[in-house]
């Protein structure tokens, strides 16, 4: 699930992740998707929060990960 991936990878905190998905601020591979979208390795996730837009490529999908290892789940594009 996209919302869980955003939380586990520490890109967005949990409460904001669902809200951002519901408000159409998150797109995957150029398409706006819902929180339940199944994230796959290679997906490009674009996050628009205010004036800032961050695009990342998914390198790894995991249920849980240590805080120190969270950045290894994606790379900024």
ZAMARGU-4260 file (C-alpha; in steps of 0.2 Angstrom, whole numbers, plus 5000, padded with zeros to 4 digits):
<rodrens>
0) 5000/5000/5000 | 5006/5017/4995 | 5002/5025/5012 | 5011/5012/5022 | 5026/5013/5010
5) 5027/5032/5013 | 5026/5030/5031 | 5039/5015/5032 | 5051/5025/5021 | 5049/5040/5031
10) 5045/5051/5016 | 5029/5057/5025 | 5022/5053/5042 | 5007/5042/5044 | 4993/5054/5047
15) 4998/5065/5032 | 5001/5051/5020 | 4983/5046/5019 | 4977/5064/5018 | 4990/5068/5004
20) 4983/5053/4994 | 4965/5057/4997 | 4969/5075/4991 | 4977/5070/4975 | 4995/5076/4980
25) 5003/5059/4977 | 5006/5052/4959 | 5014/5036/4954 | 5021/5034/4936 | 5012/5050/4931
30) 4995/5045/4938 | 4986/5051/4953 | 4983/5036/4964 | 4974/5031/4980 | 4982/5026/4997
35) 4978/5008/4993 | 4989/5007/4978 | 5002/4993/4978 | 5019/5000/4977 | 5032/4990/4966
40) 5051/4992/4964 | 5054/5004/4950 | 5039/5015/4953 | 5042/5034/4952 | 5032/5042/4966
45) 5029/5061/4965 | 5024/5070/4981 | 5018/5088/4980 | 5017/5097/4997 | 5014/5115/4996
50) 5027/5123/4984 | 5039/5109/4985 | 5038/5093/4974 | 5049/5078/4977 | 5051/5064/4965
55) 5058/5047/4971 | 5061/5030/4963 | 5056/5015/4973 | 5072/5003/4976 | 5064/4992/4989
60) 5048/4988/4997 | 5047/4982/5015 | 5034/4980/5029 | 5046/4987/5042 | 5063/4995/5042
65) 5074/5003/5054 | 5075/5022/5054 | 5093/5022/5048 | 5089/5010/5033 | 5073/5020/5028
70) 5083/5031/5015 | 5089/5015/5006 | 5071/5011/5001 | 5071/5025/4987 | 5082/5037/4978
75) 5078/5055/4973 | 5076/5058/4955
</rodrens>
